């Protein structure tokens, strides 16, 4: 069995994927497996992934892509990244894994910072980080930009639920908790994120969709409505 796997779901990510794959290549502890689960990209995403030595498998939604990617690996630890995740630390994988094990976590995420963006984007992300840490393991809020887990934990809950139409990462965290797992936000690393979603649909709409999704999940459970999912999917 390998030690570390990285799984990246993609669809038309030729613009962002090279930066992430380059950062992974520059790690002091290299991943044993890198799998890109591609959902039928019409650009050069798959070609770029293979150029960097990644294995390319069929993807789909974020949940399906992550599940297919994980199924194509044998490593004990699985790092899930979004294609536009930004790693600015050459020891990201090493530091994250060390703290993950030191704290005996089963699922971890990290604080997120915004690269570039407009005035207020950084503040909103700092508020989000505070909110995630406030809830902690009581109500886990892992973010798909970066998630770290073990294979036995992933397999134990059946992976990501493809019937969840929005916030499948949130649903994943709740099921890890309900299965007795420990969730935590790592202190030793942080991950960057682009503002492409906010730029595409507008910052107010992005904020409102995420704000209204939260009480829906807490009161009614994970979002499986195709109608709601279609609306919420626009922020991804």
Order of alpha helices (4+ residues) and beta strands (2+ residues): beta-alpha-beta-alpha-beta-alpha-beta-alpha-beta-alpha-beta-alpha-alpha-beta-alpha-alpha-alpha
